[in-house]
Amino acid sequence: MVGRAVRMAAEQSLDPLFYVYPPLVFDLFAAAEAVLSALPGQHLGAATEISPGAEILAARLVSAAAGVLTVLLAFAVARRAYGLGAAFLAACALAVAPLAVREAHFATTDAVATALAMASIWAGQRAGSRRAYLLAGALAGLAATSKYTAGAALVYVLARAVSGSDRRSAIVSSGLGFLLAVVLVLAPVGHFGAYWDGLGFLLGRSREFAGMPPGWSYHATRSLPFGLGVGALALALAGLAAAGWRHRREDLCLFAYLVAGALPLAFSHEVFFRYVLPLLPALCILGGGLVERVPAGRARRLVLAAGLLLLLPSAYNSARGDLLLGATDTRRQAAAWLDANAPAGADLRIHSYWSQPFYDARELGGNPLHPLYATGEPVADSFQQGLYTTRFSVNSGGTPCYDVVASGPPWQTAASAQFSPGRPAPDAVYDELDAFYLPLWNLDGVDRPGPAITIAADC
């Protein structure tokens, strides 16, 4: 996404040249890149020409800001629905949720889409006029143009409209706001046929993951317990049960949103942990609502304290993950060793795109992932895994040769150099489809992100 955003900012274009995802997050990343280019000493360009670190950081800051905004919105929604103690517990639960913390680090669609979904819920909760419902629906439309499934926020807004006064005008205003936002974001880009094809690609991609369990099983036993945290999920489940018992308007609207957000995930085998991120704020809010259901005074304070204690495992794993993300990745270690020890002109035999420390000009047109991810535009396509090199060639068959293998331990070759991420615990919990070479839960024994890499001279 960063490469496309850099091209958009450099060429002042609204076309991301990528139509698998809706375009709004590309627009926001491009705006961040435009701000970066205005700073002294900063320039936009292909990753083959300048170091892309600042360009990547600019987009990551958008995700970080979205993560913070989501916590604040969850606090505001929970406070209005259940009170100050509930809001504090809900915000704390979301702030330390390992999945939310991880996604706030990365330049992807998920953190922004979740923030916009929560903004729609915040506006819908306060809506009491046509204009207010129009705004809430428009925010849901912006969420959908960030990530299609985040459009489930519209269900919350409609549930509020149906359960309020002047239902008809509220429903019409909500739907109109949603449609207007979608059209205003998509129309400047065009390529409606390409977006339709991209949506079809996403819907059909589940078949590629047929070996994984369906979402209703996997997310319930993996993504939610370890993405939200075991203690926080226990709070959320108790909050859901209490909401079902009480049947208050706010409870039912949040429940409707959760059902709408979960249904598209339930039967898909494409079970990325991050797909459940838009559900986490509502779950935290319902979990925080338990505080309000206890009489004020000592009992309520004890429930709040117990809830905060349940969040400690989440806080520990999130803090460990943050620290490890700051450690030098094994791929960067391998790149530094090659720069120091391999002669210019050496050929690197690299066997995996995801573990490569370097890429060269040969790879730029090679579409190592999927044709839909290639644009044919040099700036957008220059952002690949690893660092761009002109010092070495990659997989060209030349000599001298260095074999770069992701394996072990135990190591599979006689190695000139070895770079290990540590010794992850047997019960470390990885996001199996989007692991980033770093566990999300139980990070004991891990020293740094990245695969285990050996480098052997003389292939």
C-alpha positions as CSV (number, residue, x, y, z in Angstrom):
1,M,0.0,0.0,0.0
2,V,2.8,2.4,0.8
3,G,4.3,2.3,-2.7
4,R,0.9,3.1,-4.3
5,A,0.4,5.9,-1.8
6,V,3.8,7.4,-2.6
7,R,3.0,7.3,-6.3
8,M,-0.4,9.0,-5.7
9,A,1.3,11.8,-3.7
10,A,4.1,12.3,-6.2
11,E,1.8,12.4,-9.2
12,Q,-1.1,14.1,-7.4
13,S,-3.4,11.3,-8.4
14,L,-6.4,9.7,-6.7
15,D,-6.0,6.4,-8.6
16,P,-4.1,3.8,-6.4
17,L,-3.7,1.4,-9.4
18,F,-5.0,-1.3,-7.0
19,Y,-8.6,-2.3,-6.9
20,V,-8.7,-5.3,-4.6
21,Y,-9.2,-3.0,-1.6
22,P,-11.5,0.1,-1.6
23,P,-9.6,3.4,-2.0
24,L,-10.0,5.5,1.1
25,V,-7.1,4.3,3.1
26,F,-4.8,4.8,0.0
27,D,-6.1,8.4,-0.1
28,L,-5.2,8.9,3.6
29,F,-1.8,7.3,3.2
30,A,-1.2,9.5,0.1
31,A,-2.1,12.6,2.1
32,A,0.4,11.5,4.8
33,E,3.1,11.1,2.1
34,A,2.2,14.6,0.7
35,V,2.8,16.1,4.2
36,L,6.1,14.2,4.4
37,S,7.3,15.6,1.1
38,A,6.7,19.1,2.4
39,L,9.1,18.6,5.2
40,P,12.7,19.9,4.8
41,G,15.0,17.3,3.5
42,Q,12.3,14.7,2.7
43,H,11.5,13.6,-0.8
44,L,9.2,11.1,-2.4
45,G,10.4,8.5,-4.8
46,A,10.8,4.8,-5.6
47,A,12.3,2.5,-3.1
48,T,14.9,1.8,-5.7
49,E,16.1,5.4,-5.6
50,I,15.8,6.5,-1.9
51,S,15.5,4.7,1.4
52,P,11.8,4.2,2.0
53,G,11.9,4.3,5.8
54,A,10.4,7.7,6.1
55,E,7.7,6.9,3.5
56,I,6.7,3.8,5.4
57,L,6.7,5.6,8.7
58,A,4.4,8.3,7.4
59,A,1.7,5.7,6.5
60,R,2.3,3.8,9.8
61,L,1.6,7.0,11.7
62,V,-1.9,7.1,10.1
63,S,-2.6,3.6,11.5
64,A,-1.2,4.6,14.9
65,A,-3.4,7.7,15.0
66,A,-6.4,5.6,14.0
67,G,-5.7,3.1,16.8
68,V,-5.6,6.0,19.4
69,L,-8.8,7.5,18.0
70,T,-10.6,4.1,18.2
71,V,-9.7,3.9,21.9
72,L,-11.1,7.4,22.5
73,L,-14.3,6.7,20.6
74,A,-14.8,3.4,22.5
75,F,-14.4,5.4,25.7
76,A,-17.0,7.9,24.6
77,V,-19.5,5.3,23.4
78,A,-19.2,3.2,26.6
79,R,-19.5,6.3,28.9
80,R,-22.7,7.4,27.2
81,A,-24.1,3.9,27.3
82,Y,-22.9,2.6,30.7
83,G,-21.1,5.2,32.7
84,L,-17.6,6.4,33.5
85,G,-16.3,3.2,35.1
86,A,-17.5,1.1,32.2
87,A,-15.8,3.5,29.8
88,F,-12.5,3.3,31.6
89,L,-12.5,-0.5,31.6
90,A,-13.6,-0.7,27.9
91,A,-10.9,1.8,26.8
92,C,-8.2,-0.1,28.8
93,A,-9.3,-3.4,27.3
94,L,-9.0,-2.1,23.8
95,A,-5.8,-0.2,24.4
96,V,-3.9,-3.3,25.5
97,A,-5.5,-5.8,23.1
98,P,-2.6,-7.5,21.3
99,L,-4.3,-7.4,17.9
100,A,-5.2,-3.8,18.2
101,V,-1.7,-2.9,19.3
102,R,-0.1,-4.8,16.5
103,E,-2.3,-3.4,13.8
104,A,-1.6,0.2,15.0
105,H,2.0,-0.4,14.0
106,F,1.3,-1.4,10.4
107,A,0.4,0.5,7.2
108,T,-2.7,-1.6,6.4
109,T,-6.4,-0.9,6.0
110,D,-7.6,-2.4,9.2
111,A,-6.8,0.2,11.9
112,V,-8.3,3.0,9.8
113,A,-11.4,1.0,8.9
114,T,-12.0,0.1,12.6
115,A,-11.7,3.8,13.6
116,L,-14.2,4.9,11.0
117,A,-16.6,2.1,12.0
118,M,-16.4,3.3,15.6
119,A,-16.9,6.9,14.5
120,S,-20.1,5.8,12.8
121,I,-21.2,4.1,16.0
122,W,-20.3,7.1,18.1
123,A,-22.4,9.4,15.7
124,G,-25.3,6.9,15.5
125,Q,-25.5,6.7,19.3
126,R,-25.9,10.5,19.5
127,A,-28.2,10.8,16.5
128,G,-31.5,12.4,17.0
129,S,-32.2,14.3,13.8
130,R,-32.1,13.6,10.1
131,R,-28.8,15.5,9.7
132,A,-27.2,13.4,12.6
133,Y,-28.3,10.1,11.0
134,L,-27.0,11.4,7.6
135,L,-23.6,11.9,9.3
136,A,-23.6,8.5,11.0
137,G,-24.5,6.8,7.7
138,A,-21.8,8.7,5.9
139,L,-19.2,7.6,8.4
140,A,-20.3,4.0,7.9
141,G,-19.9,4.5,4.2
142,L,-16.4,5.8,4.8
143,A,-15.7,2.7,6.8
144,A,-16.9,0.6,4.0
145,T,-14.7,2.4,1.5
146,S,-11.7,1.6,3.8
147,K,-12.5,-2.1,4.2
148,Y,-15.7,-3.6,2.9
149,T,-16.6,-5.5,6.0
150,A,-16.3,-2.4,8.2
151,G,-19.5,-1.2,6.5
152,A,-21.3,-3.3,9.1
153,A,-21.3,-0.1,11.2
154,L,-24.4,0.9,9.1
155,V,-26.3,-2.0,10.8
156,Y,-25.7,-0.3,14.2
157,V,-26.9,3.0,12.8
158,L,-30.0,1.4,11.3
159,A,-30.7,-0.4,14.6
160,R,-30.7,2.9,16.4
161,A,-32.9,4.4,13.7
162,V,-35.4,1.6,13.9
163,S,-35.6,1.7,17.7
164,G,-36.0,5.5,17.9
165,S,-38.6,8.0,17.0
166,D,-39.3,9.1,13.4
167,R,-38.0,5.8,12.1
168,R,-38.6,6.3,8.4
169,S,-36.7,9.6,8.1
170,A,-33.9,8.2,10.2
171,I,-33.5,5.1,8.1
172,V,-33.7,7.0,4.8
173,S,-31.1,9.6,6.1
174,S,-28.8,6.8,7.3
175,G,-28.9,5.0,4.0
176,L,-28.5,8.2,2.0
177,G,-25.5,9.2,4.0
178,F,-23.9,5.8,3.4
179,L,-24.5,5.9,-0.3
180,L,-23.3,9.4,-0.7
181,A,-20.0,8.7,1.1
182,V,-19.4,5.6,-1.0
183,V,-20.1,7.4,-4.3
184,L,-17.9,10.4,-3.3
185,V,-15.0,8.2,-2.5
186,L,-15.3,5.8,-5.5
187,A,-16.4,8.2,-8.2
188,P,-13.1,10.2,-8.5
189,V,-11.2,6.9,-9.0
190,G,-13.5,5.3,-11.4
191,H,-12.6,1.7,-12.5
192,F,-15.8,0.4,-11.1
193,G,-15.4,-2.8,-13.1
194,A,-11.9,-3.3,-11.7
195,Y,-13.3,-2.9,-8.1
196,W,-16.0,-5.4,-8.9
197,D,-13.4,-7.9,-10.0
198,G,-11.3,-7.1,-6.9
199,L,-14.3,-7.8,-4.7
200,G,-14.9,-11.1,-6.6
201,F,-11.2,-12.0,-6.0
202,L,-11.6,-11.4,-2.3
203,L,-14.8,-13.4,-2.1
204,G,-13.3,-16.3,-4.0
205,R,-10.0,-16.3,-2.2
206,S,-11.3,-18.4,0.7
207,R,-10.9,-21.5,-1.6
208,E,-7.1,-20.9,-1.4
209,F,-7.2,-21.5,2.3
210,A,-9.4,-24.7,2.3
211,G,-7.0,-26.4,4.7
212,M,-7.8,-23.9,7.5
213,P,-10.8,-24.2,9.7
214,P,-13.9,-22.0,9.0
215,G,-14.0,-18.6,10.6
216,W,-16.8,-19.4,13.1
217,S,-14.4,-22.0,14.7
218,Y,-11.0,-20.4,14.1
219,H,-11.9,-16.8,15.2
220,A,-13.7,-18.1,18.3
221,T,-10.8,-20.2,19.4
222,R,-7.8,-18.3,18.1
223,S,-8.3,-14.8,16.8
224,L,-10.5,-13.5,19.5
225,P,-9.0,-15.2,22.6
226,F,-5.5,-14.1,21.7
227,G,-6.2,-11.0,19.6
228,L,-8.4,-9.4,22.4
229,G,-6.8,-11.3,25.2
230,V,-8.1,-14.2,27.2
231,G,-9.2,-12.1,30.2
232,A,-10.7,-9.4,28.0
233,L,-12.7,-12.0,26.0
234,A,-14.0,-13.4,29.3
235,L,-15.3,-9.9,30.2
236,A,-16.8,-9.5,26.7
237,L,-18.6,-12.8,26.8
238,A,-20.0,-11.9,30.3
239,G,-21.0,-8.5,28.9
240,L,-22.8,-10.2,26.0
241,A,-24.6,-12.5,28.3
242,A,-25.7,-9.6,30.5
243,A,-26.8,-7.6,27.4
244,G,-28.9,-10.5,26.3
245,W,-30.6,-10.6,29.7
246,R,-31.2,-6.9,29.9
247,H,-32.4,-6.2,26.3
248,R,-31.6,-2.5,26.5
249,R,-31.5,-0.4,23.3
250,E,-27.7,0.1,23.4
251,D,-27.1,-3.6,24.1
252,L,-29.2,-4.7,21.2
253,C,-27.7,-2.2,18.8
254,L,-24.1,-3.3,19.6
255,F,-25.2,-6.9,19.3
256,A,-26.7,-6.2,15.9
257,Y,-23.4,-4.7,14.8
258,L,-21.4,-7.7,16.1
259,V,-23.6,-10.1,14.2
260,A,-23.4,-8.1,11.0
261,G,-19.6,-7.9,11.3
262,A,-19.1,-11.5,12.2
263,L,-21.4,-13.1,9.5
264,P,-19.0,-12.4,6.5
265,L,-16.2,-14.1,8.5
266,A,-18.1,-17.1,9.8
267,F,-17.9,-19.5,6.8
268,S,-14.7,-18.2,5.2
269,H,-11.5,-20.2,5.5
270,E,-9.4,-17.0,5.0
271,V,-8.9,-16.5,8.7
272,F,-6.5,-13.7,9.1
273,F,-6.5,-12.5,12.8
274,R,-6.9,-8.9,11.6
275,Y,-10.3,-9.5,10.1
276,V,-11.8,-9.5,13.6
277,L,-10.3,-6.1,14.5
278,P,-13.5,-4.1,13.8
279,L,-15.3,-6.3,16.3
280,L,-13.0,-5.7,19.2
281,P,-14.2,-2.2,20.3
282,A,-17.8,-3.3,20.6
283,L,-16.8,-6.4,22.6
284,C,-14.7,-4.2,24.9
285,I,-17.7,-1.8,25.4
286,L,-20.0,-4.7,26.3
287,G,-17.4,-6.1,28.6
288,G,-17.0,-2.7,30.3
289,G,-20.7,-2.5,30.7
290,L,-20.5,-5.1,33.4
291,V,-19.3,-2.4,35.8
292,E,-22.6,-0.5,35.4
293,R,-24.7,-3.6,36.2
294,V,-23.3,-3.6,39.8
295,P,-24.7,-1.2,42.4
296,A,-22.5,1.9,42.9
297,G,-20.0,1.9,45.7
298,R,-17.6,-0.7,47.0
299,A,-19.0,-3.6,44.9
300,R,-18.6,-1.6,41.7
301,R,-15.1,-0.7,42.5
302,L,-14.2,-4.3,43.2
303,V,-15.7,-5.3,39.8
304,L,-13.7,-2.6,38.1
305,A,-10.5,-3.8,39.8
306,A,-11.2,-7.4,38.9
307,G,-11.8,-6.4,35.3
308,L,-8.5,-4.5,35.2
309,L,-6.7,-7.5,36.6
310,L,-8.1,-9.7,33.8
311,L,-6.4,-7.3,31.3
312,L,-2.9,-7.9,32.7
313,P,-2.0,-10.8,30.4
314,S,-3.1,-8.7,27.4
315,A,-1.0,-5.8,28.6
316,Y,2.1,-8.1,29.1
317,N,1.9,-9.6,25.7
318,S,1.3,-6.3,24.0
319,A,4.3,-4.7,25.8
320,R,6.5,-7.7,24.8
321,G,5.4,-7.4,21.2
322,D,6.1,-3.7,21.1
323,L,9.6,-4.2,22.5
324,L,10.4,-7.0,20.0
325,L,9.1,-5.0,17.1
326,G,11.9,-2.5,17.9
327,A,14.6,-5.2,17.8
328,T,16.6,-5.7,14.6
329,D,14.9,-8.2,12.3
330,T,16.9,-11.2,11.2
331,R,16.5,-10.2,7.6
332,R,18.2,-6.9,8.4
333,Q,20.9,-8.7,10.2
334,A,21.4,-11.0,7.2
335,A,21.5,-7.9,4.9
336,A,24.2,-6.2,7.0
337,W,26.3,-9.4,7.1
338,L,26.2,-9.7,3.3
339,D,27.1,-6.1,2.8
340,A,30.1,-6.6,5.1
341,N,31.3,-10.0,3.8
342,A,30.1,-10.7,0.3
343,P,32.0,-9.1,-2.6
344,A,30.2,-6.7,-5.0
345,G,28.7,-8.7,-7.9
346,A,28.0,-11.8,-5.8
347,D,24.8,-13.7,-6.6
348,L,22.3,-14.4,-3.8
349,R,20.3,-17.5,-4.0
350,I,17.1,-16.6,-2.2
351,H,14.3,-19.2,-1.9
352,S,11.5,-17.3,-0.3
353,Y,10.0,-13.9,-1.0
354,W,9.0,-13.3,2.6
355,S,12.5,-14.1,4.0
356,Q,14.6,-12.2,1.5
357,P,17.0,-9.6,2.8
358,F,17.4,-8.1,-0.7
359,Y,15.7,-7.8,-4.0
360,D,17.1,-6.6,-7.3
361,A,15.7,-5.2,-10.6
362,R,14.9,-8.6,-11.9
363,E,12.2,-9.1,-9.2
364,L,10.4,-5.8,-9.9
365,G,8.6,-7.2,-12.9
366,G,8.4,-10.7,-11.5
367,N,5.0,-10.5,-9.7
368,P,6.2,-12.8,-6.8
369,L,2.8,-12.7,-5.1
370,H,-0.3,-12.3,-7.4
371,P,-0.8,-10.4,-10.7
372,L,-3.4,-8.3,-9.0
373,Y,-0.7,-6.8,-6.8
374,A,1.4,-5.6,-9.7
375,T,0.7,-2.2,-11.3
376,G,3.4,-1.9,-14.0
377,E,4.2,1.5,-12.6
378,P,7.8,1.7,-11.4
379,V,7.3,3.7,-8.2
380,A,4.4,1.6,-6.9
381,D,6.0,-1.7,-7.8
382,S,9.4,-0.7,-6.3
383,F,8.3,-1.4,-2.7
384,Q,9.1,-5.1,-2.2
385,Q,10.1,-7.3,0.7
386,G,13.6,-6.5,1.8
387,L,16.1,-3.8,0.6
388,Y,16.8,-2.9,-3.0
389,T,20.3,-3.8,-4.1
390,T,22.5,-3.0,-7.0
391,R,25.6,-4.4,-5.2
392,F,24.4,-8.0,-5.6
393,S,22.3,-9.9,-8.1
394,V,19.5,-12.2,-6.9
395,N,18.9,-15.7,-8.4
396,S,20.8,-14.9,-11.6
397,G,23.0,-18.0,-11.5
398,G,26.2,-16.0,-11.2
399,T,29.3,-16.5,-9.0
400,P,30.5,-16.2,-6.3
401,C,27.3,-17.4,-4.8
402,Y,25.7,-17.1,-1.3
403,D,22.8,-19.4,-0.4
404,V,20.3,-17.5,1.8
405,V,18.0,-20.1,3.4
406,A,15.2,-19.6,5.9
407,S,15.3,-22.8,8.0
408,G,15.9,-24.2,11.5
409,P,17.1,-24.4,13.9
410,P,18.4,-27.0,13.5
411,W,20.2,-25.5,10.5
412,Q,20.0,-27.5,7.3
413,T,23.3,-26.4,5.7
414,A,26.9,-25.7,6.8
415,A,26.5,-22.1,7.4
416,S,28.8,-19.1,7.1
417,A,26.4,-17.1,9.1
418,Q,23.3,-17.8,11.2
419,F,20.6,-15.4,12.4
420,S,18.0,-16.6,14.8
421,P,14.8,-15.0,16.2
422,G,15.3,-17.0,19.4
423,R,13.6,-20.1,20.6
424,P,9.8,-19.5,20.6
425,A,7.8,-21.5,23.2
426,P,6.0,-24.5,21.8
427,D,2.7,-22.9,22.7
428,A,3.5,-19.5,21.2
429,V,0.4,-18.3,19.3
430,Y,1.1,-17.1,15.7
431,D,-1.4,-15.6,13.3
432,E,-1.0,-18.5,10.9
433,L,-1.8,-16.6,7.7
434,D,-0.2,-13.3,8.6
435,A,2.5,-14.2,11.2
436,F,5.0,-11.4,10.6
437,Y,7.4,-14.0,12.1
438,L,6.3,-12.8,15.6
439,P,3.8,-14.5,18.0
440,L,0.8,-12.5,19.1
441,W,0.6,-14.3,22.4
442,N,3.2,-16.0,24.6
443,L,6.4,-14.3,23.2
444,D,8.7,-15.8,25.8
445,G,11.9,-17.0,24.2
446,V,11.6,-14.7,21.2
447,D,14.5,-12.3,20.8
448,R,13.5,-10.5,17.6
449,P,11.2,-10.7,14.6
450,G,12.1,-12.5,11.4
451,P,12.7,-16.0,10.2
452,A,15.7,-18.1,11.1
453,I,18.2,-17.5,8.3
454,T,21.4,-19.2,7.3
455,I,23.9,-17.9,4.7
456,A,26.2,-20.5,3.1
457,A,29.0,-19.4,0.8
458,D,29.5,-21.5,-2.4
459,C,26.0,-22.6,-3.3
